[in-house]
Amino acid sequence: MISIVYAIVALSILILVHEFGHFLVARLTNVKVLVFSLGFGKKLLHFTKGETEYAISAVPLGGYVKLLGESPDEEISEEEKDRSFSNKSPFQRFLIVFAGPLFNIIFATLIIYFALIIGGSGSMPSRIGVVEKGYPAYEAGVRAGDVIIEVNGTKISEWQELLREMAFAKSAPMKFIFQRDGNNYEVNITPKEIEEKSDLGNVVKRKKIGIGSTGMVLKKESVFSAVPKSINVTYTMTKTMIRGIYHMIVGDISTKEIGGPIAIVQLTGKQAQGGLWSLVTFVAFISINLGILNLLPIPVLDGGHILFNFIEIITRRKISEKVVAIAQKIGLTLLIMLMAFAFYNDIMRLFQTKAFLDNLPGFLKFFSGK
């Protein structure tokens, strides 16, 4: 239950931030906002302030901002045409649509920034603490105390940077540069493929060379030093997210790692147990995730609308409503299929969870009323 509460609160905040981005830029470009809703479906709570109705709706898996003139068949009076979304320039429409994902990324940077000031940041230096016998690193002559300087041309200063490189590694030689006693040495190491459980509980194949870190070091950040640090963390998370999507598309990462609401609940609960920094970085990652996924060029998502506006800016011609309607139907179908697949993965993982199986007889007894 605690995990569910954490997940609902986190998702609600991230959706609110996303929709507020659309709302704010719409107001700045003088577009009339009809409805600002957190959630979909039946409105549970609502009130009107000014010209906008604010609502909390029954299904908390999203939200929306309804703008005047957003629907092609909407009737608009002559005096309000200037405040219609459809009558704004393609660039202004682009700004309104892009603001949602952008606010998610800005929000991720802000919460990381305040977390750095309040609690500091935990980092692991790239010095090696453990080298396991029988693994490629030991066979290549790597020893405890060596410092990783570079991997495949990428500079390494923290252990997390090495983990990101290893996450996308292939079963091919990787060029490492280590430092020992003030001197650098270069060695090629071919990772060994092993099977282990991911954070979602799936058995996945990982690349491993058999080294471990010296441990976590807590560093306090000042108001000023936290600025570049938070921007860098956000940039790194964004880059990792984009790389992850690419590797999933080309098949390097199993599609079993796609998760839906249940997976978010499980992971949020797990991260909350790891402390404030762990939970905050996870929420930031989900915020970036929400922003990046919304930028995918799929009609119905923000990215699809952005694509249409770009085409209109380049061609200086408005795309026909028929083409937009067909594209949105295709996009909606793809989105429903993706959501169904994510739910399927969630359910399959749930049935493989020991805690769920142990409590299943009690659940059945409760719902049967016996």
SULSULRA-V864106 format. One record per run of one state. SS is the DSSP state (H for helix, E for strand, L for the rest). FROM is the first residue (numbers start at 1). TO is the last residue. Records with the same first field share a line. If there is no record, write none. Layout:
SS=FROM-TO, FROM-TO
This chain:
L=1-1, 29-32, 50-51, 68-77, 84-84, 88-89, 120-120, 124-124, 126-126, 132-135, 140-146, 152-153, 156-157, 168-172, 181-182, 191-191, 198-202, 209-210, 214-216, 220-224, 250-254, 258-260, 274-275, 295-301, 316-320, 352-353, 369-370
H=2-28, 78-83, 85-87, 90-119, 136-139, 159-167, 225-249, 255-257, 261-273, 276-294, 302-315, 321-351, 354-368
E=33-49, 52-67, 121-123, 125-125, 127-131, 147-151, 154-155, 158-158, 173-180, 183-190, 192-197, 203-208, 211-213, 217-219
